[in-house]
Amino acid sequence: MHDRVSLSKFIVARVREEFDRAQRQYESSMPIRNFVVDDVLPVDVALAIHGKFPSGENMRLNKSLRELKFISAQMNEHDRLLEESIYAFQEPEVVQIISDIVGKNDMVPDDNLYAGGISLMAPGHFLNPHLDNSHDKDRKLWRNLNLLFYVSPDWPEDKGGNLELWPDGPKQKQIKIHSKFNRLAVMETHHQAWHSVSPITNTASRCCVSNYYFGPTPMHPEQEFHVTSFRGRPEQPVRDIVLQADIAARSAVRALFPQGAVENKHKYIK
């Protein structure tokens, strides 16, 4: 079995091949800068990672108006290869080459997997437009980058499960990034970085390995603290009203309890 170090060597080699193109894509994609790299790992390795995904067991189902998906950050409950694949993206050489692409060299990976880990979205699952929480679990570092590595083979673009970016806000037109097998999608996170996952209409499940990089400075100069904030899709006006009220209520709670009134359980307790 490959470990995080050997996996990271594959990642670095492939990103290095795509470095100039990825950097151009990132720099030209305002206001939500992003880039993708395809064929990140050898096909047999990416298939092996997919083959080790649980089918919802030992995962938590997030079910609300905001989202419907299985998630897990408690990696010791799953096959070792899944943990190694997550932490491969936290190896220093990987962090450095990603930092070089985006031009920000003070970022650090999140060993606690706060809101990271693995996710599985089955038929009918979705993730509404949202902003990620602006900080880490201790509210000391800014959330800078979201790294999404897709491992579901033969994933059709027209069956949902794709990353959607909303550069003009959740009421305007979105940009679709296909959750293609063996693709790494990297996007910056800040107060304008609305994103979502389109509803799954496939008969299979979309599997993703997720990481965040944090830093002492934000990605956007006008960034301010905010909670994870969900909105309705353009065709969901009633849900949008409810979710805006939810943002206001949760923001008020965080104003009273800066570290949160309830401990966030989506982290790796080692």
Sequence and secondary structure as in RCSB ss.txt:
>XXXX:A:sequence
MHDRVSLSKFIVARVREEFDRAQRQYESSMPIRNFVVDDVLPVDVALAIHGKFPSGENMRLNKSLRELKFISAQM
NEHDRLLEESIYAFQEPEVVQIISDIVGKNDMVPDDNLYAGGISLMAPGHFLNPHLDNSHDKDRKLWRNLNLLFY
VSPDWPEDKGGNLELWPDGPKQKQIKIHSKFNRLAVMETHHQAWHSVSPITNTASRCCVSNYYFGPTPMHPEQEF
HVTSFRGRPEQPVRDIVLQADIAARSAVRALFPQGAVENKHKYIK
>XXXX:A:secstr
   HHHHHHHHHHHHHHTHHHHHHHHHTSTTS EEEES  S HHHHHHHHHT  SSTTSEEEESSSEEEEEE  G
GGS HHHHHHHHHTTSHHHHHHHHHHHT    EE TT TT EEEEE TT EEEEEE  SB TTS SEEEEEEEEE
  TT  GGGS  EEE TT TTS  EEE   TTEEEEEE STT  EEE    SSS EEEEEEEEEESS SSTT   
   EE   TT HHHHHHHHHHHHHHHHHHHH TT SS    S   
